Amino acid sequence: MSANSAEPGDEPYELDVVLLKAGRTKIRYPARLLSDDGTRILVQAAWATDGVRDFGFVRFGPGDVFTEYYWRDRWYAVKEVHDAAGTLKGWYCDITRPATLSDGELVVEDLDLDLWRSADGRTVLRLDEDEFEESGLTESDPEAAAAAVAALDELEALATGEGGLESLLA
């Protein structure tokens, strides 16, 4: 396997996904690298915490599988979520700084904003805009804040447009 790709038949490459928030590790979990083309990194991971998390519009829990798309040049990550039976639940999108991958760690910094799109495409929700405002990023790093809002707008347009988020992930 080259440094930038995972080829079919290669041994699975295990890494840790590290999600930072305000400079601290929010969560760390194991994942399997599926591909890395130098710009987009694709990993797969099981639900990483104990119990069920109910957001009201979707529940994540044991048995759920997340196929996660990260970019080195974009301010978001898209997580395609299937239940244990393989049924698509939808896409959970985190607004993040661009991802870095080195020494077996895929690191992203969560910027609070999120987007959810249900599997049927009928529900698209912008999430945590209040947390983003409270984070102070607009004052402490206005360029990052503007990039985060633009990324959320871009994802919402993709999620509601023809082809949906699937067009981004193909």
C-alpha positions in Angstrom: 0.0 0.0 0.0 1.3 3.4 -0.9 1.3 6.2 1.7 -1.6 7.8 0.0 -4.0 4.9 -0.8 -5.5 1.7 0.4 -5.8 -0.8 -2.4 -8.1 -3.7 -2.4 -6.3 -6.7 -1.1 -4.0 -4.7 1.1 -3.9 -5.5 4.8 -6.4 -3.2 6.6 -4.7 -0.2 8.0 -5.9 0.7 11.4 -5.7 4.2 12.7 -7.2 6.4 15.4 -9.7 9.2 14.6 -9.1 12.1 17.0 -11.8 14.7 17.2 -10.6 17.9 19.0 -12.8 20.6 20.3 -11.4 23.8 21.7 -7.9 22.3 21.6 -8.9 19.2 23.7 -9.6 15.7 22.7 -13.4 15.3 22.5 -13.3 11.6 21.4 -10.7 9.1 20.1 -11.8 5.9 18.4 -10.3 3.2 16.1 -11.1 3.1 12.4 -10.0 1.2 9.4 -8.5 3.3 6.5 -10.4 2.4 3.3 -8.7 4.9 1.0 -6.6 8.1 0.9 -6.1 9.8 -2.4 -4.0 12.6 -0.9 -7.0 14.9 -0.6 -9.9 12.8 0.6 -9.5 10.2 3.4 -12.1 7.5 3.8 -12.4 5.4 7.0 -14.9 3.1 8.5 -15.6 2.8 12.2 -18.1 1.3 14.6 -20.2 3.4 17.0 -17.5 4.4 19.4 -19.2 4.9 22.8 -21.3 2.8 25.2 -25.0 3.0 25.0 -27.4 4.9 22.7 -27.3 8.6 21.8 -30.7 9.9 20.9 -30.7 13.2 19.0 -34.5 13.2 18.6 -34.2 13.0 14.8 -31.9 9.9 14.8 -30.5 7.4 17.3 -26.9 6.2 17.2 -25.9 3.1 19.1 -24.1 -0.2 19.2 -23.9 -2.0 15.9 -24.1 1.3 13.9 -21.3 1.6 11.2 -20.0 4.9 10.2 -18.3 5.4 6.8 -16.5 8.7 7.3 -15.2 11.0 4.6 -12.5 13.6 5.5 -10.8 16.2 3.4 -7.4 17.9 3.7 -8.7 20.9 1.8 -12.3 21.3 3.0 -13.9 22.4 6.3 -16.1 19.4 6.9 -16.4 15.7 7.4 -19.3 13.6 6.2 -20.3 10.4 8.0 -22.6 8.0 6.3 -24.4 6.0 9.0 -25.9 2.5 8.7 -27.5 0.4 11.4 -26.3 -3.1 12.2 -28.5 -4.6 9.5 -27.0 -2.4 6.9 -29.9 0.0 6.5 -28.9 3.6 5.8 -29.9 6.0 8.5 -28.5 9.1 6.9 -25.5 11.4 6.9 -24.1 13.3 9.9 -21.8 16.1 8.8 -19.3 17.8 11.1 -18.0 21.3 10.3 -14.2 21.0 11.0 -10.9 22.4 10.1 -9.3 20.4 7.3 -8.1 16.9 8.4 -4.5 15.8 9.0 -3.3 12.3 8.9 0.1 11.3 10.3 1.6 8.6 12.6 -1.6 6.6 12.6 -3.9 9.4 13.7 -6.5 11.2 11.7 -7.0 14.5 13.5 -9.9 17.0 13.0 -11.0 20.0 15.0 -14.7 20.2 15.5 -16.1 23.8 15.0 -19.5 23.0 16.6 -21.7 23.4 13.5 -23.3 20.2 12.2 -25.7 19.1 9.5 -28.0 16.0 9.4 -29.6 14.6 6.3 -32.0 11.6 6.7 -31.7 8.6 4.3 -34.8 9.6 2.5 -33.6 13.2 2.0 -36.7 14.7 3.5 -35.0 15.9 6.7 -32.1 18.3 6.5 -31.2 20.0 9.7 -28.6 22.7 10.6 -27.4 21.9 14.1 -25.6 23.6 17.0 -25.6 27.1 15.6 -26.1 28.3 19.1 -23.0 26.4 20.3 -21.0 27.9 17.4 -22.0 31.4 18.4 -21.1 30.7 22.1 -17.7 29.3 21.1 -16.3 32.8 20.4 -14.7 31.6 17.2 -16.1 34.6 15.3 -14.0 36.9 17.5 -11.0 34.7 18.1 -10.5 33.5 14.5 -12.8 35.3 12.1 -11.4 33.6 9.0 -12.0 30.1 10.5 -15.5 31.2 11.5 -16.3 32.4 8.0 -14.9 29.2 6.5 -17.1 27.2 8.9 -20.3 29.0 8.0 -19.5 28.7 4.3 -18.9 25.0 4.7 -22.2 24.5 6.4 -23.9 26.5 3.6 -22.2 24.3 1.0 -23.2 21.1 2.7 -26.8 22.2 3.1 -26.9 23.1 -0.6 -25.5 19.7 -1.5 -27.9 17.9 0.9 -31.0 19.6 -0.6 -29.9 19.7 -4.2 -30.2 17.2 -7.0 -27.9 14.2 -6.3 -27.8 15.0 -2.6 -24.7 14.4 -0.5 -24.2 11.2 -2.5 -22.8 13.3 -5.4 -20.1 14.6 -3.1 -19.1 11.1 -1.9 -19.1 9.3 -5.2 
